[in-house]
C-alpha cells in the first residue's frame, strides 16, 4: 500500500508541479506579469529546493521527482514573469 501511495503522490505532485504552465500561458496571452507575485514564486522555489534536497537525503524519489519538476517549472515561470516586467509597455 505504501508503494502505491508513493506512486500516486509523486504522480499528483508532478501534475501540481506543471500547473504553473497555466500561469505562463496566461502571462503570454496578456503580455503582462503585473498580477504575478514574484515574492510568492521565490518562496515556493526555496521550498521546492529544500524538499528536493530532503528527498535526496532520504533517497526518496517520490519526494525528489515532483519537487525537482516544480523547481524547474517555477524557474521558467519566474523568467517569463521577469521578461514581461522588463518589456516596454
C-alpha positions as CSV (number, residue, x, y, z in Angstrom):
1,X,0.0,0.0,0.0
2,X,2.8,2.4,0.8
3,X,4.4,1.9,-2.6
4,X,1.1,2.6,-4.4
5,X,0.5,5.7,-2.3
6,X,4.1,6.9,-3.1
7,X,3.5,6.5,-6.8
8,X,0.1,8.3,-6.6
9,X,1.5,11.1,-4.5
10,X,4.5,11.5,-6.8
11,X,2.3,11.5,-9.9
12,X,-0.1,14.0,-8.5
13,X,2.9,16.1,-7.3
14,X,4.3,16.2,-10.9
15,X,0.8,17.4,-12.1
16,X,0.9,20.1,-9.4
17,X,4.5,20.9,-10.5
18,X,3.5,21.6,-14.1
19,X,0.4,23.6,-13.1
20,X,2.3,26.9,-13.3
21,X,2.4,26.4,-17.0
22,X,-1.1,27.7,-16.9
23,X,0.2,30.9,-15.4
24,X,2.8,31.1,-18.1
25,X,0.1,30.7,-20.7
26,X,-1.9,33.5,-19.1
27,X,1.1,35.8,-19.0
28,X,1.9,35.2,-22.6
29,X,-1.7,35.7,-23.6
30,X,-2.0,39.0,-21.8
31,X,1.7,40.0,-22.4
32,X,1.8,41.0,-18.8
33,X,3.0,39.6,-15.5
34,X,1.7,42.5,-13.4
35,X,-0.6,40.3,-11.3
36,X,2.1,37.7,-10.5
37,X,3.8,38.0,-7.1
38,X,7.5,37.4,-7.6
39,X,7.9,37.1,-3.8
40,X,5.4,34.3,-3.7
41,X,7.2,32.5,-6.5
42,X,10.5,33.0,-4.8
43,X,9.2,31.5,-1.5
44,X,7.9,28.5,-3.4
45,X,11.2,28.0,-5.2
46,X,13.1,27.9,-2.0
47,X,10.6,25.4,-0.6
48,X,10.8,23.2,-3.6
49,X,14.6,23.2,-3.4
50,X,14.5,22.3,0.3
51,X,12.1,19.4,-0.3
52,X,14.1,18.1,-3.2
53,X,17.2,18.2,-1.1
54,X,15.4,16.4,1.7
55,X,14.2,13.8,-0.7
56,X,17.7,13.2,-2.0
57,X,19.0,12.9,1.6
58,X,16.3,10.2,2.2
59,X,16.8,8.6,-1.2
60,X,13.1,9.0,-1.8
61,X,12.2,9.5,-5.5
62,X,8.6,10.2,-4.6
63,X,9.8,13.4,-2.9
64,X,12.6,14.3,-5.2
65,X,10.8,14.0,-8.6
66,X,7.8,16.3,-8.1
67,X,9.8,18.9,-6.2
68,X,12.6,18.9,-8.8
69,X,10.0,19.3,-11.6
70,X,8.2,22.1,-9.6
71,X,11.5,23.9,-9.1
72,X,12.4,23.8,-12.8
73,X,8.9,24.9,-13.9
74,X,8.9,27.6,-11.2
75,X,12.2,29.0,-12.5
76,X,10.7,29.1,-16.0
77,X,7.6,30.9,-14.6
78,X,9.8,33.5,-12.9
79,X,11.9,34.0,-16.1
80,X,8.7,34.6,-18.1
81,X,7.4,37.0,-15.5
82,X,10.6,38.9,-15.4
83,X,10.6,39.1,-19.2
84,X,7.2,40.7,-19.3
85,X,8.2,43.1,-16.5
86,X,11.3,44.2,-18.3
87,X,9.4,44.6,-21.6
88,X,8.5,48.2,-22.5
89,X,4.8,48.9,-22.2
